[in-house]
Amino acid sequence: MVAKNTLSTSPPYAVESALTQLGANLRTARLRRNLTLVDVGAKLGAGVRAIADAEKGKPTTGIAVYVGLLWAYDLLDPMTDLAGPARDIEGLALADTRERARSRTSRELDNDF
């Protein structure tokens, strides 16, 4: 029996909303460039259906298609800092709480044997 991926069948509302918005943005970018699904598919080496699914924000569409579309429309730059460690406020706060308050004092080695 194969386990179902609930993220792709019923994602949280915030995830579904973000994918829908991203898909709409990608469609707008394609239309502004006066490109067809076939044109973009040929550039990416992807099928028309994969491009159309990404534009609909389908969660089953692979991330490579979404990132490929961003690349095709020259919109990839913001993606490089998307989950940047410096922007992870919660992660930085958690890391600060886990740091040692004190460390051992280093003991000088002596040469007396």
N, C-alpha and C positions, 0 to 999 in steps of 0.2 A: 504494500500500500504506500502510495506517495503522499507525503504531507503537503497540504496546500499552503501557499504563501499568502497569508491574510493581508499583507501589505499591498499586494497587487490586486486582491479581490475586493477588499474593503479597507482602504487606507484611512488613517485619521483625517479629519476634515481639513486641518491645516496643510497636510501633505497633498491631498486632492486639490485643494484650492491653489496651492503654489504650482502644481503641475498644469492645471487648467490655464492659469495666467501665463506661465512660461510658454505653453503651446500656442496661445493666442498671440503672444509677442513674437514668436518665431514665424507664425503665419503672416503677421503684419510685415515683418522684416522681408520675407520672401516676396510678398506682393509689391512692396515699395521698390524692390529691385527688379520688378517685372520678370520674375523667374517662375517657371512652371515646376510642378512636382517632379516631372521627368528630368528637367534641367538640374535640379538640386540632387536628385537621386543619382544621376550620372556623375556629378562632381564628387559625391560621397562614396559611390559604389554601394549604395543602399537601394532597396526597393521603394517604389512609390507608396506602397502601403505603410511601410515603416515611417516614412516622412509624414504621411497623412495622420497616422496614429500619434506621432509626437505632437503634431499641431493640434490634436484633440486633447492632448494632455493625458493620454492613457498611461496608467502606472505600469503596464506590462511592457512598454517600450523600453528598450535598453538604454542605459545612460550614454553609451557611445553614440547613439543616434542624436540625442539631445546636444551633446558636446560637439559632435560633428556639424550639426546645424549652426551652432554658435560660431564655429570656426568658418564655415562656408559664408556666413554673413559678416565676418570680421568683428564679431562681438565676444570673442573668447577671453580677452584680457581680464575682465572682472572675475572670471572663473578661477584664475590662479590664486586669488586671495580669499576665495569663498569660505573656507574653513581654516583660515590662517591662525596659527597658535597665538599670535599677538592680539587677535581680535576675540579670542575665546575668554570672555570675562569670567564666566562661571568656572571654567577649567583653571584659569590663573588663580582665582580665589581658593579653589580646592587645593591647588599645589602649594600655595602659601601656608595653608593650615597644616599640611603634612610635613613641612620642612622641620628639621630638628631645631629645637630651641637652643641646645648646646651641643657641642661636639667634644670629643675627648681631647684633652691636652696632649700634645705630642711629647713623648718622653725622649729625652736626648739619649742616644746610645753612648755607652762608655766603652772604652777599650780595655777595661779591667776584666780579665778572665781568671 
